[in-house]
Amino acid sequence: MGGVTMHKAHEETALYRCGQYRNQAALVLDRVYAALEERGYDPVAQLVGYLMSGDPTYITSHREARDLIRTVERDELLAELIRSYVRNRASEARTG
């Protein structure tokens, strides 16, 4: 996948390095999520389908979301989702 390098280090632990598309990935996810919601789909289920299969038909063409999601590699989308999840968990731990 584009912008990604794999490095072996420390007793066969693979290091996965993502490219520099954080802002673009977040923007794409926000816009695609909104388009899916507007069409009445479960955005989480549809995004999981796309991320697991690579099949863009899981994403609506409404608001050009299908074309938009293909502008970012799936690994970059996954990386942004994980970063967002971890930031959210850390924020909850500080406030809760």
N, CA, C and O of each residue as an XYZ file, in Angstrom:
384
protein
N       0.846     -1.187      0.000
C       0.000      0.000      0.000
C       0.883      1.240      0.000
O       1.989      1.209      0.539
N       0.428      2.292     -0.576
C       1.205      3.513     -0.759
C       1.614      4.168      0.541
O       0.849      4.224      1.504
N       2.838      4.663      0.543
C       3.301      5.437      1.681
C       3.590      4.626      2.923
O       3.690      5.184      4.016
N       3.728      3.313      2.777
C       3.894      2.464      3.950
C       5.170      1.655      3.788
O       5.436      1.114      2.715
N       5.949      1.573      4.840
C       7.126      0.720      4.827
C       7.076     -0.202      6.026
O       6.610      0.174      7.101
N       7.556     -1.397      5.828
C       7.609     -2.369      6.907
C       9.074     -2.557      7.290
O       9.925     -2.711      6.414
N       9.377     -2.547      8.580
C      10.730     -2.755      9.075
C      10.686     -3.828     10.145
O       9.807     -3.826     11.006
N      11.646     -4.752     10.085
C      11.774     -5.766     11.120
C      12.716     -5.252     12.205
O      13.766     -4.687     11.901
N      12.348     -5.442     13.447
C      13.199     -5.006     14.552
C      12.848     -5.799     15.797
O      11.767     -6.381     15.886
N      13.744     -5.822     16.742
C      13.531     -6.404     18.067
C      12.812     -7.747     18.019
O      11.594     -7.813     18.185
N      13.548     -8.784     17.796
C      13.024    -10.141     17.850
C      11.790    -10.341     16.978
O      10.746    -10.777     17.462
N      11.910    -10.027     15.708
C      10.865    -10.287     14.725
C       9.602     -9.455     14.882
O       8.567     -9.820     14.323
N       9.646     -8.358     15.616
C       8.496     -7.459     15.682
C       8.531     -6.561     14.459
O       9.506     -5.841     14.241
N       7.481     -6.600     13.665
C       7.430     -5.783     12.459
C       6.962     -4.377     12.821
O       5.985     -4.211     13.553
N       7.657     -3.375     12.310
C       7.247     -1.984     12.510
C       6.530     -1.522     11.259
O       7.030     -1.708     10.149
N       5.387     -0.933     11.424
C       4.566     -0.466     10.317
C       4.574      1.049     10.321
O       4.083      1.660     11.271
N       5.107      1.662      9.308
C       5.218      3.116      9.253
C       4.241      3.656      8.221
O       4.301      3.299      7.045
N       3.353      4.510      8.669
C       2.347      5.094      7.795
C       2.874      6.388      7.192
O       3.765      7.036      7.743
N       2.311      6.741      6.067
C       2.689      7.975      5.387
C       2.191      9.200      6.125
O       1.814      9.122      7.295
N       2.190     10.317      5.448
C       1.846     11.580      6.089
C       0.513     12.101      5.580
O       0.452     13.212      5.054
N      -0.535     11.343      5.720
C      -1.847     11.728      5.202
C      -2.884     11.864      6.306
O      -4.075     11.687      6.049
N      -2.468     12.170      7.515
C      -3.378     12.212      8.659
C      -4.549     13.149      8.440
O      -5.700     12.755      8.627
N      -4.276     14.380      8.046
C      -5.355     15.346      7.890
C      -6.299     14.956      6.764
O      -7.515     15.086      6.903
N      -5.754     14.480      5.654
C      -6.581     14.070      4.529
C      -7.451     12.876      4.917
O      -8.634     12.846      4.580
N      -6.893     11.905      5.610
C      -7.657     10.728      6.011
C      -8.807     11.115      6.929
O      -9.920     10.612      6.770
N      -8.558     11.992      7.876
C      -9.610     12.425      8.802
C     -10.715     13.159      8.052
O     -11.899     12.928      8.300
N     -10.332     14.033      7.145
C     -11.317     14.769      6.355
C     -12.160     13.824      5.510
O     -13.383     13.958      5.456
N     -11.518     12.882      4.860
C     -12.235     11.918      4.018
C     -13.203     11.097      4.865
O     -14.357     10.907      4.482
N     -12.739     10.614      6.007
C     -13.622      9.819      6.869
C     -14.832     10.634      7.323
O     -15.952     10.122      7.338
N     -14.617     11.882      7.691
C     -15.728     12.741      8.114
C     -16.749     12.909      6.996
O     -17.951     12.773      7.224
N     -16.278     13.202      5.802
C     -17.186     13.463      4.681
C     -17.914     12.202      4.228
O     -19.108     12.244      3.930
N     -17.203     11.089      4.177
C     -17.822      9.826      3.765
C     -18.835      9.378      4.811
O     -19.925      8.925      4.462
N     -18.488      9.498      6.081
C     -19.401      9.142      7.175
C     -20.696      9.937      7.049
O     -21.785      9.375      7.155
N     -20.579     11.238      6.823
C     -21.767     12.091      6.696
C     -22.614     11.691      5.493
O     -23.841     11.656      5.586
N     -21.981     11.392      4.381
C     -22.725     10.991      3.183
C     -23.471      9.678      3.413
O     -24.616      9.530      2.986
N     -22.828      8.731      4.084
C     -23.485      7.453      4.381
C     -24.681      7.661      5.311
O     -25.744      7.076      5.102
N     -24.502      8.493      6.334
C     -25.593      8.800      7.256
C     -26.768      9.455      6.533
O     -27.924      9.103      6.766
N     -26.464     10.402      5.660
C     -27.515     11.101      4.911
C     -28.341     10.149      4.063
O     -29.534     10.371      3.856
N     -27.719      9.102      3.578
C     -28.435      8.118      2.763
C     -29.099      7.020      3.596
O     -29.733      6.120      3.045
N     -28.956      7.093      4.905
C     -29.626      6.135      5.777
C     -28.868      4.845      6.020
O     -29.436      3.883      6.537
N     -27.604      4.810      5.659
C     -26.785      3.624      5.910
C     -26.179      3.689      7.296
O     -26.096      4.762      7.893
N     -25.757      2.553      7.808
C     -24.974      2.490      9.043
C     -23.522      2.757      8.629
O     -22.863      1.872      8.084
N     -23.024      3.961      8.883
C     -21.686      4.316      8.398
C     -20.580      3.391      8.905
O     -19.645      3.079      8.168
N     -20.683      2.958     10.142
C     -19.646      2.080     10.687
C     -19.613      0.764      9.921
O     -18.542      0.314      9.511
N     -20.755      0.151      9.725
C     -20.820     -1.124      9.011
C     -20.317     -0.974      7.573
O     -19.581     -1.830      7.081
N     -20.707      0.098      6.909
C     -20.296      0.300      5.522
C     -18.794      0.547      5.422
O     -18.136      0.023      4.523
N     -18.252      1.342      6.338
C     -16.813      1.588      6.328
C     -16.027      0.322      6.647
O     -14.978      0.080      6.048
N     -16.515     -0.482      7.575
C     -15.853     -1.753      7.869
C     -15.856     -2.639      6.623
O     -14.838     -3.245      6.288
N     -16.980     -2.715      5.949
C     -17.059     -3.508      4.718
C     -16.035     -3.053      3.697
O     -15.352     -3.873      3.082
N     -15.929     -1.740      3.516
C     -14.963     -1.209      2.567
C     -13.524     -1.491      3.007
O     -12.705     -1.951      2.211
N     -13.223     -1.214      4.270
C     -11.864     -1.393      4.753
C     -11.425     -2.852      4.721
O     -10.259     -3.141      4.450
N     -12.336     -3.765      4.993
C     -11.999     -5.191      4.987
C     -11.844     -5.743      3.569
O     -10.969     -6.570      3.316
N     -12.685     -5.292      2.657
C     -12.712     -5.893      1.322
C     -12.024     -5.069      0.245
O     -11.536     -5.617     -0.744
N     -11.983     -3.759      0.432
C     -11.476     -2.883     -0.621
C     -12.506     -2.615     -1.697
O     -12.204     -1.953     -2.690
N     -13.710     -3.113     -1.520
C     -14.779     -2.949     -2.512
C     -15.452     -1.596     -2.309
O     -16.126     -1.394     -1.298
N     -15.285     -0.672     -3.241
C     -15.847      0.666     -3.069
C     -17.369      0.720     -3.129
O     -17.954      1.754     -2.807
N     -18.022     -0.361     -3.531
C     -19.488     -0.329     -3.570
C     -20.107     -0.320     -2.179
O     -21.314     -0.118     -2.046
N     -19.311     -0.534     -1.147
C     -19.812     -0.374      0.224
C     -20.056      1.094      0.550
O     -20.753      1.412      1.513
N     -19.482      1.986     -0.251
C     -19.581      3.417     -0.011
C     -20.540      4.033     -1.030
O     -20.434      3.773     -2.229
N     -21.463      4.840     -0.550
C     -22.428      5.493     -1.428
C     -21.724      6.448     -2.392
O     -20.653      6.974     -2.091
N     -22.334      6.660     -3.542
C     -21.797      7.648     -4.478
C     -22.346      9.049     -4.163
O     -21.928     10.036     -4.769
N     -23.288      9.126     -3.207
C     -23.855     10.404     -2.772
C     -22.730     11.340     -2.351
O     -21.819     10.939     -1.626
N     -22.796     12.583     -2.805
C     -21.771     13.598     -2.503
C     -20.373     13.150     -2.916
O     -19.378     13.592     -2.341
N     -20.303     12.281     -3.903
C     -19.038     11.775     -4.452
C     -18.183     11.056     -3.407
O     -16.956     11.028     -3.508
N     -18.849     10.474     -2.398
C     -18.125      9.808     -1.310
C     -17.314      8.616     -1.810
O     -16.217      8.364     -1.313
N     -17.838      7.887     -2.781
C     -17.124      6.712     -3.294
C     -15.817      7.128     -3.966
O     -14.786      6.484     -3.772
N     -15.855      8.184     -4.740
C     -14.621      8.676     -5.365
C     -13.668      9.234     -4.313
O     -12.456      9.036     -4.392
N     -14.219      9.919     -3.347
C     -13.411     10.542     -2.308
C     -12.650      9.516     -1.484
O     -11.467      9.701     -1.197
N     -13.317      8.440     -1.103
C     -12.650      7.467     -0.225
C     -11.497      6.779     -0.926
O     -10.563      6.310     -0.276
N     -11.553      6.716     -2.246
C     -10.467      6.078     -2.991
C      -9.254      6.989     -3.160
O      -8.256      6.577     -3.750
N      -9.324      8.222     -2.653
C      -8.172      9.122     -2.733
C      -7.175      8.877     -1.607
O      -6.069      9.417     -1.623
N      -7.567      8.063     -0.630
C      -6.702      7.754      0.513
C      -6.569      6.233      0.604
O      -7.556      5.505      0.496
N      -5.355      5.772      0.803
C      -5.125      4.332      0.941
C      -5.851      3.796      2.175
O      -5.982      4.493      3.182
N      -6.318      2.562      2.086
C      -7.055      1.974      3.213
C      -6.209      1.899      4.473
O      -6.745      2.068      5.568
N      -4.900      1.652      4.362
C      -4.065      1.599      5.561
C      -3.999      2.956      6.243
O      -3.906      3.028      7.468
N      -4.047      4.030      5.467
C      -4.048      5.367      6.056
C      -5.374      5.650      6.768
O      -5.394      6.293      7.818
N      -6.465      5.174      6.203
C      -7.766      5.328      6.857
C      -7.783      4.562      8.176
O      -8.245      5.077      9.194
N      -7.280      3.336      8.153
C      -7.216      2.543      9.387
C      -6.327      3.209     10.428
O      -6.674      3.252     11.608
N      -5.189      3.726      9.999
C      -4.285      4.397     10.934
C      -4.980      5.588     11.576
O      -4.849      5.797     12.782
N      -5.712      6.369     10.800
C      -6.416      7.520     11.358
C      -7.496      7.078     12.338
O      -7.678      7.708     13.380
N      -8.205      6.018     12.023
C      -9.230      5.512     12.941
C      -8.613      5.068     14.265
O      -9.176      5.323     15.330
N      -7.480      4.418     14.203
C      -6.819      3.964     15.429
C      -6.292      5.152     16.222
O      -6.445      5.205     17.442
N      -5.664      6.116     15.524
C      -5.193      7.320     16.223
C      -6.346      8.018     16.929
O      -6.219      8.425     18.084
N      -7.460      8.155     16.239
C      -8.624      8.827     16.815
C      -9.153      8.058     18.028
O      -9.504      8.659     19.044
N      -9.208      6.754     17.922
C      -9.674      5.921     19.036
C      -8.763      6.095     20.252
O      -9.244      6.266     21.372
N      -7.455      6.051     20.031
C      -6.509      6.165     21.138
C      -6.585      7.547     21.771
O      -6.563      7.664     22.996
N      -6.676      8.607     20.948
C      -6.815      9.971     21.488
C      -8.082     10.076     22.335
O      -8.067     10.673     23.412
N      -9.158      9.506     21.855
C     -10.431      9.552     22.574
C     -10.328      8.801     23.904
O     -10.805      9.287     24.930
N      -9.717      7.636     23.890
C      -9.552      6.859     25.125
C      -8.682      7.607     26.123
O      -8.980      7.627     27.318
N      -7.604      8.223     25.638
C      -6.722      8.988     26.526
C      -7.449     10.185     27.115
O      -7.261     10.522     28.284
N      -8.274     10.822     26.306
C      -9.038     11.971     26.772
C     -10.050     11.549     27.844
O     -10.224     12.240     28.848
N     -10.702     10.432     27.624
C     -11.660      9.906     28.616
C     -10.971      9.562     29.912
O     -11.520      9.798     30.988
N      -9.771      9.004     29.828
C      -9.030      8.622     31.042
C      -8.643      9.856     31.864
O      -8.644      9.814     33.094
N      -8.312     10.954     31.173
C      -7.927     12.182     31.875
C      -9.132     12.852     32.532
O      -9.008     13.440     33.606
N     -10.297     12.765     31.888
C     -11.487     13.466     32.401
C     -12.377     12.579     33.245
O     -13.241     13.073     33.969
N     -12.176     11.279     33.159
C     -13.097     10.394     33.833
C     -12.559      9.798     35.031
O     -13.246      9.023     35.697
